[in-house]
Amino acid sequence: MKSYDILIIGGGPAGLSAAVSARENGIERILILERDKELGGILNQCIHNGFGLHTFHEELTGPEYAGRFIDRVKELDIEYKLNTMVMEISGDKVVTAMNRTEGVFEIQAKAIILAMGCRERSRGALNIPGYRPAGIFSAGTAQRLVNMEGYLPGREVVILGSGDIGLIMARRMTLEGAKVKVVAELMPYSGGLKRNIVQCLDDYGIPLKLSHTVVDIKGKQRIEGVTLAEVDGKGKPIPGTEEFYSCDTLLLSVGLIPENELSGGMGVEMNLITSGPNVNESLETNISGVFACGNVLHVHDLVDYVSEEASAAGKHAAIYVKEGLRSEEISVFAATQEEIRISAAVQEAPAAPAAVQESIRIAAAEGVRYTVPCKINPARMDEMLKVRFRVDRVYKNSYVSAYFDEERVIHRKKQIFAPGEMEEILLTKEQLLQFPELKTITLKIEPQCEKD
């Protein structure tokens, strides 16, 4: 059985960034396992621009953005295996994988970084009434067909769901000569970024119908049309609002789910809201030495944030491995140099930490759906920590507030909070150490009041 210091599951933007960070933080034996035939993950089919504004301060396409990290991985001589499927990860960090050349094999890792990304929700989970004819695709599948395989899925298109992939595919299909008749969204707000609504729908005159859903599909061999209806506040269709659209293609952009079968199988504690792992300030799960980052942790809006988060995971995994190696070196030294054991322990061992502070829970309440991380230990965190979160609906002229137990410490105003955009607050170690008895930090969205 081969062994590595850090094993990274997934060679997309998260896995690549984590690998680069781990190497730059002093870890040599790193292996990336990727199930596809090439590195880069989903970015390979995202040929539109808009990537890299935060990371590289320039506008790149998806393949260009991925290429920057792939080149860096190769420059640093980081090992990777393609066409390799991970089947199981044990609690003691033994990874079982397989590929065509090696068959089934096992790898022992000192630390594991989960970076498997996410997948699209299936149509079956939506329970749309009607037949199941040809011509129904997830938006991501259609994107791959158009951008990588060279196929046009259809000529007359209806899109259900206004997530970013759906919005981008509305523009892409239009540019390829198809007629996108409408984008329907179940919620009273779009699930995508505002800039995508403007650039992908408004600029091309494509209508967006909020609070609408598909209530019937016509066609047996090939889809012939769909019926849309308005929904009430509980998501139920309102009788009399039905409207028929003829089409030969229905694209579904109805949400993404973190790819966490492996995580759950190894005993990682999962978050019911994000469907990703619960992590601490180091992006470490409840299993020591197992870290998570990117869309496997929670679905991001910008790949730049994926890279930033994954870089932190790589750094903390490197620290974990190096601390373990130092512990081993000290143990060997003490065993072979018994006569100077006490002296060696004093001189070689890291300084003993101060009294261990219990982790502080970060709670989501009143408009905040979830937070990442969900617990922090000030003694272990960096000098500054970003806590990312999403809101449950659109809020205008409101505040994000952070309560340290009962005391409001952060109170920041923003014109619009929207579910499609990830938000963040900054916590500093200095700030937290001023509250030694702190148990819970609660994030809330609060309306503007007169005194504000």
Phi, psi and chi 1 to 4 in degrees:
 res  aa     phi    psi   chi1   chi2   chi3   chi4
   1 MET       -  125.7 -174.5 -170.4  -57.5      -
   2 LYS   -75.9  155.8  -73.1 -172.5  175.6 -179.1
   3 SER  -132.3  147.6   63.1      -      -      -
   4 TYR  -135.3  155.7  -72.6   84.7      -      -
   5 ASP   -69.7  -49.0  -69.4  -29.0      -      -
   6 ILE  -131.1  127.2  -63.9  178.9      -      -
   7 LEU  -112.5  127.9 -172.1   63.1      -      -
   8 ILE  -113.1  123.8  -60.8  171.3      -      -
   9 ILE   -95.2  106.4  -45.2  -62.1      -      -
  10 GLY   115.9  127.7      -      -      -      -
  11 GLY  -110.8   29.3      -      -      -      -
  12 GLY   -84.7 -163.2      -      -      -      -
  13 PRO   -59.2  -36.0   15.5  -28.7      -      -
  14 ALA   -69.0  -48.9      -      -      -      -
  15 GLY   -62.1  -40.2      -      -      -      -
  16 LEU   -66.1  -45.9  -64.9  172.1      -      -
  17 SER   -64.4  -40.5  178.7      -      -      -
  18 ALA   -63.5  -40.7      -      -      -      -
  19 ALA   -64.3  -45.4      -      -      -      -
  20 VAL   -60.8  -44.2  169.3      -      -      -
  21 SER   -63.6  -42.9  176.2      -      -      -
  22 ALA   -62.5  -42.1      -      -      -      -
  23 ARG   -65.0  -43.2  173.7   57.0   56.8   84.6
  24 GLU   -67.3  -16.4  -68.8  175.1  -16.5      -
  25 ASN  -100.6   19.1  -80.2  -82.4      -      -
  26 GLY    98.3    8.6      -      -      -      -
  27 ILE   -97.0  129.3  -58.2  -59.1      -      -
  28 GLU   -95.8  -44.8  -67.3  -63.0  -37.3      -
  29 ARG   -90.3   90.8  -67.2  179.7   53.5   77.8
  30 ILE  -123.5  139.3  -57.8  170.0      -      -
  31 LEU  -134.5  131.8  175.6   63.3      -      -
  32 ILE  -104.1  130.6  -57.2  171.0      -      -
  33 LEU  -109.6  122.0  -62.3 -179.8      -      -
  34 GLU  -128.0  129.3  169.2   55.7   48.1      -
  35 ARG   -80.1  -19.3   65.9 -175.7  177.9 -173.3
  36 ASP   -83.3  175.9 -152.3  -12.4      -      -
  37 LYS   -83.7   -5.6   62.4 -177.6  179.1 -179.3
  38 GLU  -151.1  157.8   55.4 -166.6  -13.5      -
  39 LEU   -75.5  162.1  -63.8  172.4      -      -
  40 GLY   118.3  -22.5      -      -      -      -
  41 GLY    62.0 -144.7      -      -      -      -
  42 ILE   -64.9  -20.2 -163.1   66.8      -      -
  43 LEU   -63.1  -24.0  -69.7  180.0      -      -
  44 ASN   -62.8  -26.4  -69.1  -41.1      -      -
  45 GLN  -101.1    0.4   68.5 -174.8   51.7      -
  46 CYS   -96.4   78.6  -60.4      -      -      -
  47 ILE   -81.9   -4.4   64.8  173.2      -      -
  48 HIS   -74.4  163.7   53.1  -79.8      -      -
  49 ASN   -92.8 -177.2   58.7    4.8      -      -
  50 GLY   112.0   -1.4      -      -      -      -
  51 PHE   -93.1  150.3  -59.4   92.9      -      -
  52 GLY    89.5    2.8      -      -      -      -
  53 LEU   -63.9  -34.8  -67.4  171.1      -      -
  54 HIS   -85.9  -39.6  -63.7  -90.8      -      -
  55 THR   -79.3  -47.1  -54.8      -      -      -
  56 PHE  -113.0   -1.3  -61.1  109.6      -      -
  57 HIS    57.9   34.0  -53.9  -67.7      -      -
  58 GLU  -153.1  160.9   59.3  179.6  -54.8      -
  59 GLU   -92.5  124.0 -162.1  169.2   36.6      -
  60 LEU  -126.3  159.8  -55.4  171.6      -      -
  61 THR   -81.6  169.0   65.1      -      -      -
  62 GLY   -57.8  -50.8      -      -      -      -
  63 PRO   -61.2  -35.4  -27.1   35.8      -      -
  64 GLU   -66.0  -41.7  -72.9  173.7  -29.5      -
  65 TYR   -62.7  -48.8 -175.2   94.7      -      -
  66 ALA   -61.0  -38.2      -      -      -      -
  67 GLY   -60.9  -34.0      -      -      -      -
  68 ARG   -60.1  -43.3  -62.4  -78.4  178.6   95.5
  69 PHE   -76.6  -35.7  -77.4   95.9      -      -
  70 ILE   -62.5  -44.1  -67.0  170.5      -      -
  71 ASP   -60.2  -39.6  -69.4  -15.6      -      -
  72 ARG   -67.2  -40.1 -172.5   66.0  179.4  140.6
  73 VAL   -59.4  -42.4  163.3      -      -      -
  74 LYS   -70.8  -38.7  -67.5  177.6  178.3  178.3
  75 GLU   -60.1  -38.7  -72.5  171.1    8.5      -
  76 LEU   -84.0    0.1  -65.4  171.7      -      -
  77 ASP    57.3   43.7 -161.8   26.0      -      -
  78 ILE   -83.4  130.7  -63.2  172.7      -      -
  79 GLU   -76.7  142.4 -172.2  177.6  -10.8      -
  80 TYR  -148.0  152.6   58.9   88.3      -      -
  81 LYS  -121.7  126.5  -68.0 -179.9 -175.8  -70.5
  82 LEU   -97.7  169.8  -57.8  176.0      -      -
  83 ASN    51.1   35.6  -62.5  -56.1      -      -
  84 THR  -120.3  121.6  -59.4      -      -      -
  85 MET  -101.5  125.4  175.7   68.6   73.8      -
  86 VAL   -85.1  125.7  174.6      -      -      -
  87 MET  -101.0  -30.0  -61.7 -178.8  -67.3      -
  88 GLU  -160.0  147.0 -175.0 -179.3   26.0      -
  89 ILE  -128.0  124.5  -50.3  173.3      -      -
  90 SER   -85.7  165.3   69.8      -      -      -
  91 GLY   -64.2  -23.3      -      -      -      -
  92 ASP   -97.4   22.2   55.6   -4.6      -      -
  93 LYS    67.0   39.9  -63.2 -171.5  -81.8  -67.6
  94 VAL  -101.3  122.7  174.0      -      -      -
  95 VAL  -103.2  126.9  174.7      -      -      -
  96 THR  -102.6  124.0  -57.0      -      -      -
  97 ALA  -138.5  170.5      -      -      -      -
  98 MET  -151.1  151.3   66.7  175.8  -64.7      -
  99 ASN  -151.6  177.6   57.4   38.4      -      -
 100 ARG   -70.3  -31.9  -68.0  179.7 -180.0  178.3
 101 THR   -86.6  -34.5   57.0      -      -      -
 102 GLU  -104.8  -11.2  -61.1  172.0   86.5      -
 103 GLY    71.6 -144.0      -      -      -      -
 104 VAL   -89.5  132.2  178.5      -      -      -
 105 PHE  -145.5  163.8   57.4   93.4      -      -
 106 GLU  -122.4  147.7  -68.4 -176.0  -26.6      -
 107 ILE  -133.9  132.1  -61.2  172.2      -      -
 108 GLN   -95.2  128.0  175.9   69.0   64.7      -
 109 ALA  -119.6  147.3      -      -      -      -
 110 LYS   -81.5  -32.4  -66.8  178.6  179.8  176.4
 111 ALA  -143.4  148.7      -      -      -      -
 112 ILE  -126.5  136.3  -68.4  174.6      -      -
 113 ILE  -113.6  118.3  -60.4  177.4      -      -
 114 LEU   -84.5  119.1  -56.0  171.7      -      -
 115 ALA  -144.0   47.7      -      -      -      -
 116 MET   -83.0   -6.3  -66.1   88.3   73.5      -
 117 GLY    78.1 -151.6      -      -      -      -
 118 CYS  -141.3  171.7   59.9      -      -      -
 119 ARG  -131.6  165.1   65.8  173.9 -175.6  -91.8
 120 GLU   -80.2  147.9  -65.4 -179.3  -83.6      -
 121 ARG   -66.4  141.1  -69.4 -174.1 -173.7  -83.6
 122 SER   -83.6  157.6   65.6      -      -      -
 123 ARG   -65.1  -32.7  175.0  177.0 -178.7  -93.1
 124 GLY   -59.6  -28.9      -      -      -      -
 125 ALA   -74.4  -10.2      -      -      -      -
 126 LEU   -93.2  -21.5  -57.8  175.4      -      -
 127 ASN    57.3   45.2  -62.5  -41.1      -      -
 128 ILE   -73.3  129.2  -60.1  174.7      -      -
 129 PRO   -71.2  159.1   24.8  -32.4      -      -
 130 GLY   116.6 -178.3      -      -      -      -
 131 TYR   -76.2  175.8  -69.2  102.2      -      -
 132 ARG  -119.7   64.9  -57.2  -62.5 -170.2  -99.8
 133 PRO   -80.4  173.0   30.9  -34.4      -      -
 134 ALA   -67.8  158.2      -      -      -      -
 135 GLY   102.9    4.7      -      -      -      -
 136 ILE  -107.2  120.5  -58.2  173.3      -      -
 137 PHE  -131.4  151.6  -57.2   87.9      -      -
 138 SER   -73.3  153.3   70.2      -      -      -
 139 ALA   -62.4  -36.6      -      -      -      -
 140 GLY   -66.9  -38.5      -      -      -      -
 141 THR   -63.4  -44.5  -60.9      -      -      -
 142 ALA   -61.2  -38.7      -      -      -      -
 143 GLN   -61.7  -43.4 -174.2 -179.5   57.4      -
 144 ARG   -65.7  -41.9 -175.6  177.2 -178.5   91.3
 145 LEU   -59.7  -44.0  -71.8  172.6      -      -
 146 VAL   -74.4  -48.9  173.8      -      -      -
 147 ASN   -84.4  -26.6  -66.7  -14.6      -      -
 148 MET  -116.6  -33.1  -61.4 -173.3   72.6      -
 149 GLU   -98.3  -18.0  -50.5  -63.8  -21.9      -
 150 GLY    81.3   25.1      -      -      -      -
 151 TYR  -111.9  143.5  -65.6  105.8      -      -
 152 LEU  -101.2  115.9 -175.5   63.8      -      -
 153 PRO   -63.1  -30.5  -22.2   33.5      -      -
 154 GLY  -172.9  176.0      -      -      -      -
 155 ARG  -108.9  -31.4  -65.3  -74.4  180.0 -179.1
 156 GLU  -121.1  119.2  -68.0 -173.1  -48.1      -
 157 VAL  -124.5  137.7 -176.5      -      -      -
 158 VAL  -118.9  137.5  170.5      -      -      -
 159 ILE  -116.8  127.8  -61.6  176.5      -      -
 160 LEU  -103.9  118.8  175.7   61.6      -      -
 161 GLY   104.9  132.8      -      -      -      -
 162 SER  -112.1   35.2   61.6      -      -      -
 163 GLY   -67.3  170.0      -      -      -      -
 164 ASP   -59.7  -38.7  -71.7  -47.0      -      -
 165 ILE   -65.3  -40.9  -59.0  175.7      -      -
 166 GLY   -63.6  -42.6      -      -      -      -
 167 LEU   -63.8  -44.7  -62.8  174.7      -      -
 168 ILE   -64.9  -36.7  -71.5  165.3      -      -
 169 MET   -73.2  -25.1  -79.1  -50.3  -64.5      -
 170 ALA   -61.3  -44.7      -      -      -      -
 171 ARG   -68.1  -43.3  176.7  179.2   62.3 -176.2
 172 ARG   -63.1  -44.4 -170.2   74.9 -177.4   95.1
 173 MET   -64.9  -37.3  -65.1  -67.4  -74.8      -
 174 THR   -62.9  -44.1  -59.1      -      -      -
 175 LEU   -64.5  -27.1  -67.3  173.9      -      -
 176 GLU   -85.5    1.2  -72.3  -61.8  -38.0      -
 177 GLY   102.1   -0.8      -      -      -      -
 178 ALA   -81.0  160.6      -      -      -      -
 179 LYS  -105.0  111.2  172.9   63.4  176.0  177.6
 180 VAL   -90.8  111.9  179.1      -      -      -
 181 LYS   -81.1  -36.4  -66.2 -166.7  167.9 -178.2
 182 VAL  -166.8  150.9   66.5      -      -      -
 183 VAL  -114.5  121.1  175.2      -      -      -
 184 ALA  -105.9  140.6      -      -      -      -
 185 GLU  -132.8  126.4  169.9   58.4   55.3      -
 186 LEU   -63.8  -39.2  177.7   68.7      -      -
 187 MET   -80.9  163.3  -56.5  -56.7  -69.2      -
 188 PRO   -79.5    9.6   26.0  -33.2      -      -
 189 TYR  -144.6  159.4   49.4   79.9      -      -
 190 SER   -77.6  147.6  171.0      -      -      -
 191 GLY   -89.7    2.0      -      -      -      -
 192 GLY  -108.7  176.2      -      -      -      -
 193 LEU   -69.0  147.3  -65.6  170.2      -      -
 194 LYS   -58.5  -39.5  179.2   65.7  176.3  176.8
 195 ARG   -64.3  -32.3   73.1 -178.0 -168.7 -166.3
 196 ASN   -72.7  -33.6  -75.4  -26.1      -      -
 197 ILE   -62.3  -43.7  -62.3  172.7      -      -
 198 VAL   -69.7  -50.7  173.1      -      -      -
 199 GLN   -76.2  -27.7  -64.4  173.3    2.5      -
 200 CYS  -103.6  -25.4  -60.1      -      -      -
 201 LEU  -111.0  -60.0  -61.5 -172.8      -      -
 202 ASP   -58.5  -42.7  -63.9   -9.9      -      -
 203 ASP   -66.3  -19.3  -72.3   -3.8      -      -
 204 TYR  -114.8    9.3  -66.1   89.3      -      -
 205 GLY    65.3   30.2      -      -      -      -
 206 ILE   -91.9  123.2  -60.1  170.8      -      -
 207 PRO   -73.3  145.3   24.6  -32.0      -      -
 208 LEU  -116.7  118.7  171.6   62.5      -      -
 209 LYS  -105.2  106.5  -75.4 -174.3  171.2  -70.5
 210 LEU   -81.0  157.3  -59.7  175.3      -      -
 211 SER    55.4   41.2  -61.2      -      -      -
 212 HIS  -132.5  152.8  -81.3   72.5      -      -
 213 THR  -148.5  168.4 -168.3      -      -      -
 214 VAL   -82.7  125.4  173.9      -      -      -
 215 VAL  -111.4   -9.8  -65.3      -      -      -
 216 ASP  -160.7  147.1 -168.7   29.9      -      -
 217 ILE  -121.7  127.3  -64.0  173.5      -      -
 218 LYS  -104.2  138.9 -177.8 -178.2  178.7 -178.1
 219 GLY   124.5  145.6      -      -      -      -
 220 LYS  -113.5  -56.8  -68.7 -172.8  178.1 -179.4
 221 GLN   -77.7  -48.4  -61.7  -58.3  -43.1      -
 222 ARG  -133.1  144.3  175.1   84.6 -172.4 -166.1
 223 ILE   -60.0  135.7 -175.7  171.7      -      -
 224 GLU  -111.9  -18.6  -61.3  172.7    3.5      -
 225 GLY   172.5  168.1      -      -      -      -
 226 VAL  -132.7  153.8  -60.7      -      -      -
 227 THR  -108.8  124.5  -59.5      -      -      -
 228 LEU  -100.4  151.0  -60.2 -176.8      -      -
 229 ALA  -143.3  150.2      -      -      -      -
 230 GLU   -74.2  148.8 -170.9  175.5   -6.0      -
 231 VAL  -116.6  155.5  -61.7      -      -      -
 232 ASP   -86.2 -170.6   59.6   21.4      -      -
 233 GLY   -64.0  -17.9      -      -      -      -
 234 LYS  -100.2    7.1  -64.0 -178.5  178.9  179.1
 235 GLY    83.1   10.9      -      -      -      -
 236 LYS   -94.1  136.9  -66.5 -176.7  178.0 -179.6
 237 PRO   -59.6  140.7  -23.7   34.3      -      -
 238 ILE   -94.3  118.0  -59.1  172.5      -      -
 239 PRO   -57.0  140.4  -23.4   33.7      -      -
 240 GLY    91.8   -4.3      -      -      -      -
 241 THR  -103.5    7.7   62.5      -      -      -
 242 GLU   -63.7  143.6  -64.9   84.0    0.4      -
 243 GLU  -145.2  128.0 -170.8  175.2    3.3      -
 244 PHE   -95.2  137.1 -179.7   77.5      -      -
 245 TYR  -125.2  120.7  -71.1   84.3      -      -
 246 SER   -74.1  140.5   62.1      -      -      -
 247 CYS  -165.3  160.7   63.6      -      -      -
 248 ASP  -111.9    1.5   60.5   14.7      -      -
 249 THR  -147.8  135.7  -55.4      -      -      -
 250 LEU  -123.1  120.1  173.7   64.0      -      -
 251 LEU  -103.2  135.2  -59.6 -172.9      -      -
 252 LEU  -109.5  118.3  -57.0  172.4      -      -
 253 SER  -123.8   74.7  176.2      -      -      -
 254 VAL  -116.4   29.2  -69.2      -      -      -
 255 GLY   114.2  160.5      -      -      -      -
 256 LEU  -121.8  149.4  -58.8  168.5      -      -
 257 ILE  -125.6  125.4  -51.2  171.1      -      -
 258 PRO   -54.5  139.8  -28.3   36.7      -      -
 259 GLU   -84.0   85.5 -165.5   84.1   65.3      -
 260 ASN  -121.4   24.6  -92.7  -56.4      -      -
 261 GLU   -62.0  -41.3  -75.7   71.4   21.9      -
 262 LEU   -65.6  -41.8  -71.8  171.2      -      -
 263 SER   -61.6  -49.9  -48.2      -      -      -
 264 GLY   -63.4  -36.0      -      -      -      -
 265 GLY   -65.5  -27.3      -      -      -      -
 266 MET   -93.2    2.1   70.3  178.9  -59.3      -
 267 GLY    95.7   15.5      -      -      -      -
 268 VAL   -70.3  134.7  168.9      -      -      -
 269 GLU   -73.0  125.9  178.6 -174.4  -70.5      -
 270 MET  -104.4  153.4  -51.7  -58.3  -71.5      -
 271 ASN   -95.0  126.2 -173.9  -58.3      -      -
 272 LEU   -69.0  -24.9  -64.4  177.8      -      -
 273 ILE   -82.4  -49.2  -57.6  -62.1      -      -
 274 THR   -85.3  -20.2   63.8      -      -      -
 275 SER    64.4   15.8  -63.5      -      -      -
 276 GLY  -114.0  178.3      -      -      -      -
 277 PRO   -69.0  153.2  -17.9   30.3      -      -
 278 ASN   -81.3  131.5  -76.9  -36.3      -      -
 279 VAL  -130.6  163.0  -65.3      -      -      -
 280 ASN  -100.3 -165.0   62.9   15.1      -      -
 281 GLU   -63.6  -21.5   71.8  -68.2  -31.9      -
 282 SER   -95.2    6.7  -58.6      -      -      -
 283 LEU    63.0   28.3  -60.0  176.2      -      -
 284 GLU   -95.1  137.3 -172.5  176.9   21.5      -
 285 THR   -78.9 -173.4   68.6      -      -      -
 286 ASN   -69.7  -13.4   60.5  -58.1      -      -
 287 ILE   -94.6  120.9  -61.4  178.4      -      -
 288 SER   -57.2  129.1  177.8      -      -      -
 289 GLY    85.1    5.0      -      -      -      -
 290 VAL  -113.9  118.5  177.0      -      -      -
 291 PHE  -114.6  158.3  -59.0   79.9      -      -
 292 ALA  -137.7  146.3      -      -      -      -
 293 CYS  -158.5  161.3   58.0      -      -      -
 294 GLY    77.6 -155.4      -      -      -      -
 295 ASN   -72.0  -11.6  -76.5  -13.5      -      -
 296 VAL   -74.2  -20.4   79.8      -      -      -
 297 LEU   -88.4  -51.6  178.7   56.3      -      -
 298 HIS  -161.6  148.8   60.3  129.2      -      -
 299 VAL   -72.3  125.5  176.6      -      -      -
 300 HIS   -95.4  162.6  -68.7   62.0      -      -
 301 ASP   -96.7  -32.8   50.2   -3.6      -      -
 302 LEU  -121.9  136.0  -61.6  178.6      -      -
 303 VAL   -68.2  -24.4   71.9      -      -      -
 304 ASP   -59.5  -38.1  -58.5   76.0      -      -
 305 TYR   -71.1  -32.6  -64.1  156.5      -      -
 306 VAL   -59.6  -48.0  168.0      -      -      -
 307 SER   -64.0  -40.7  -60.7      -      -      -
 308 GLU   -62.8  -46.1  179.7 -176.1  -35.8      -
 309 GLU   -64.9  -42.7 -174.6  177.2   88.4      -
 310 ALA   -66.6  -34.7      -      -      -      -
 311 SER   -61.3  -40.6  179.3      -      -      -
 312 ALA   -64.1  -40.8      -      -      -      -
 313 ALA   -62.9  -41.8      -      -      -      -
 314 GLY   -63.2  -40.4      -      -      -      -
 315 LYS   -63.2  -46.8  170.4 -172.1  170.5 -177.5
 316 HIS   -71.6  -32.3  -70.9  -64.4      -      -
 317 ALA   -64.6  -39.0      -      -      -      -
 318 ALA   -63.4  -42.9      -      -      -      -
 319 ILE   -60.8  -42.9  -67.8  171.4      -      -
 320 TYR   -59.5  -45.8  174.8   87.9      -      -
 321 VAL   -66.6  -44.4  169.6      -      -      -
 322 LYS   -65.6  -36.6  -72.8 -169.0  -74.2 -172.5
 323 GLU   -66.4  -36.8  -74.6 -177.9  -13.5      -
 324 GLY   -66.1  -40.1      -      -      -      -
 325 LEU   -66.1  -40.4  -69.1  174.1      -      -
 326 ARG   -62.3  -38.8  -78.2 -160.1  -63.9  -90.0
 327 SER   -63.2  -41.0  -62.9      -      -      -
 328 GLU   -65.0  -43.7  -68.0  174.3   10.1      -
 329 GLU   -61.5  -41.5  -68.7  168.7   -0.4      -
 330 ILE   -65.1  -40.7  -67.9  166.4      -      -
 331 SER   -63.8  -44.2  -63.2      -      -      -
 332 VAL   -64.1  -44.3  170.9      -      -      -
 333 PHE   -59.9  -43.9 -177.6   80.5      -      -
 334 ALA   -65.6  -36.9      -      -      -      -
 335 ALA   -70.0  -37.6      -      -      -      -
 336 THR   -89.9  -14.2   55.8      -      -      -
 337 GLN  -124.1   55.0  -55.4  -72.1  -29.1      -
 338 GLU   -57.4  -34.6 -175.8   64.3   27.1      -
 339 GLU   -68.2  -20.2   66.6  -82.9    9.0      -
 340 ILE  -120.2   28.6   55.1  170.6      -      -
 341 ARG   -57.0  -47.3 -179.3  178.7   61.2   81.0
 342 ILE   -65.6  -43.3  -62.3  175.8      -      -
 343 SER   -63.2  -43.2  174.2      -      -      -
 344 ALA   -63.3  -41.4      -      -      -      -
 345 ALA   -61.3  -39.2      -      -      -      -
 346 VAL   -69.8  -41.0  170.3      -      -      -
 347 GLN   -83.6  -35.8  -65.0  177.8   22.7      -
 348 GLU   -97.7  -31.6  -60.1  -66.1  -28.5      -
 349 ALA   -73.1  149.7      -      -      -      -
 350 PRO   -61.1  152.8  -15.5   26.5      -      -
 351 ALA   -58.3  137.9      -      -      -      -
 352 ALA   -64.3  133.8      -      -      -      -
 353 PRO   -69.6  160.5   25.1  -33.0      -      -
 354 ALA   -67.4  175.9      -      -      -      -
 355 ALA   -50.3  130.7      -      -      -      -
 356 VAL   -66.7  123.7  177.7      -      -      -
 357 GLN   -88.2  138.2 -179.8  173.5  -13.8      -
 358 GLU   -66.6  152.0  -69.3 -174.2   10.9      -
 359 SER   -65.8  145.2  -69.9      -      -      -
 360 ILE   -96.2  128.6  -59.4  166.9      -      -
 361 ARG   -80.8  138.8 -174.3  172.4   73.1   95.4
 362 ILE  -108.1  116.7  -56.6 -178.3      -      -
 363 ALA  -106.8  140.8      -      -      -      -
 364 ALA   -98.2  131.3      -      -      -      -
 365 ALA  -151.7  156.0      -      -      -      -
 366 GLU    46.5   67.4  -63.0 -180.0   25.1      -
 367 GLY   103.3  -18.4      -      -      -      -
 368 VAL   -97.0  123.1  177.3      -      -      -
 369 ARG   -78.6  -43.6  -65.7 -168.7   66.0 -127.1
 370 TYR  -159.9  167.0   69.4   85.3      -      -
 371 THR  -132.2  151.2   68.4      -      -      -
 372 VAL  -132.9  117.4  173.1      -      -      -
 373 PRO   -77.6  175.5   30.5  -36.2      -      -
 374 CYS  -108.0   -1.5   59.3      -      -      -
 375 LYS  -157.0  150.0   58.8 -177.8  176.9  179.9
 376 ILE  -142.0  149.9   54.8  175.6      -      -
 377 ASN  -118.8  111.1 -171.8  -39.2      -      -
 378 PRO   -55.9  -30.5  -24.7   34.8      -      -
 379 ALA   -67.4  -24.8      -      -      -      -
 380 ARG  -105.0  -13.5  -67.7 -163.1  -55.6 -100.7
 381 MET   -78.7  161.8   66.4  178.6  -87.3      -
 382 ASP   -68.8  174.8  -66.3  -26.0      -      -
 383 GLU   -61.8  -29.4  -67.3  -57.4  -43.4      -
 384 MET  -136.8  138.5 -176.1  173.2  -67.7      -
 385 LEU  -130.4  131.2  176.1   70.8      -      -
 386 LYS   -90.9  126.0  -74.3 -175.7  179.8  179.1
 387 VAL  -105.3  116.4  176.9      -      -      -
 388 ARG   -99.2  148.4  -67.3 -162.6  161.1  103.4
 389 PHE  -156.4  167.4   64.9   93.7      -      -
 390 ARG  -128.2  151.4  -75.1 -172.2 -170.4  -93.4
 391 VAL   -94.8  165.5  -63.4      -      -      -
 392 ASP   -93.1  -11.3   60.0   -0.3      -      -
 393 ARG  -163.8 -177.7   60.4 -179.6  177.8   85.1
 394 VAL   -79.0  130.5  175.0      -      -      -
 395 TYR  -123.8  134.9  -65.5   87.2      -      -
 396 LYS  -115.7  138.5  -64.9 -177.0  178.7 -179.2
 397 ASN    48.8   53.1  -65.1  -43.0      -      -
 398 SER  -122.6  177.7  -61.9      -      -      -
 399 TYR  -119.9  145.4  -66.8   82.8      -      -
 400 VAL   -98.2  127.1   56.7      -      -      -
 401 SER  -122.0  143.0  -60.6      -      -      -
 402 ALA  -118.9  121.4      -      -      -      -
 403 TYR  -102.6  123.7  -74.5   81.1      -      -
 404 PHE   -90.8  100.7  -73.4   22.7      -      -
 405 ASP    55.5 -110.2  -73.0  -28.0      -      -
 406 GLU  -100.6   -5.1  -58.3  -58.8  -38.2      -
 407 GLU   -96.9  127.2 -179.4  180.0  -13.7      -
 408 ARG   -79.8  119.2 -171.5  170.1   71.6 -175.9
 409 VAL  -108.5  -36.0  176.1      -      -      -
 410 ILE  -116.9  134.7  -63.4  172.9      -      -
 411 HIS  -150.2   93.5 -169.2   55.9      -      -
 412 ARG  -119.6  129.1 -169.0 -172.0   76.1 -137.4
 413 LYS   -89.1  147.0 -174.4  179.1 -180.0 -179.1
 414 LYS  -145.5  144.2 -170.0  177.6  179.0 -176.1
 415 GLN   -62.9  -46.5  -90.8 -167.5  -42.0      -
 416 ILE  -138.7  130.1  -64.4  179.0      -      -
 417 PHE  -108.6  128.3  -67.9   95.6      -      -
 418 ALA  -131.4  144.3      -      -      -      -
 419 PRO   -60.1  -27.2  -23.5   33.8      -      -
 420 GLY   -74.6  -12.0      -      -      -      -
 421 GLU  -116.8  131.4  -62.2 -171.9   26.0      -
 422 MET   -78.0  137.8 -159.7  156.4   56.5      -
 423 GLU  -109.7  168.2  -55.6  -71.0  -14.5      -
 424 GLU  -152.7  153.4   64.9 -176.9   36.4      -
 425 ILE  -127.6  157.7   63.8  165.5      -      -
 426 LEU  -108.4  131.1  -65.2  177.6      -      -
 427 LEU  -116.2  140.0  -60.8  176.9      -      -
 428 THR  -112.2  150.3   65.4      -      -      -
 429 LYS   -61.3  -42.0  178.1 -179.9  -73.9 -168.4
 430 GLU   -57.8  -41.6  179.5 -177.4    3.8      -
 431 GLN   -63.5  -44.2 -177.6 -177.1   46.6      -
 432 LEU   -72.3  -34.5  -66.3  175.4      -      -
 433 LEU   -68.2  -13.1  -68.6  177.7      -      -
 434 GLN   -76.7   -8.5  -65.6  174.9   10.3      -
 435 PHE  -123.1   72.1  -62.9   82.2      -      -
 436 PRO   -63.3  -22.7   21.9  -32.9      -      -
 437 GLU   -99.8   11.1  -56.7  -60.6  -38.6      -
 438 LEU   -63.9  130.9 -179.1   59.8      -      -
 439 LYS  -108.6  -39.3  -58.8  -65.2 -177.1 -175.2
 440 THR  -141.7  134.7  -56.5      -      -      -
 441 ILE  -108.2  123.7  -62.8  174.3      -      -
 442 THR  -112.1  126.2  -55.4      -      -      -
 443 LEU   -99.0  133.8  -64.1 -168.2      -      -
 444 LYS  -138.1  155.0  -59.1  178.1 -179.2  179.7
 445 ILE  -102.6  122.1  -57.4  -61.8      -      -
 446 GLU  -119.1  137.8  -62.6 -177.2  -42.1      -
 447 PRO   -70.6  159.3   27.2  -33.9      -      -
 448 GLN   -71.7  132.6 -176.3  175.7    7.3      -
 449 CYS  -114.0  171.4   56.8      -      -      -
 450 GLU   -60.0  -39.9  -69.0 -175.7    5.1      -
 451 LYS   -69.8  -19.5   66.2  179.8 -179.1  179.7
 452 ASP   -79.7      -  -65.9  -37.8      -      -
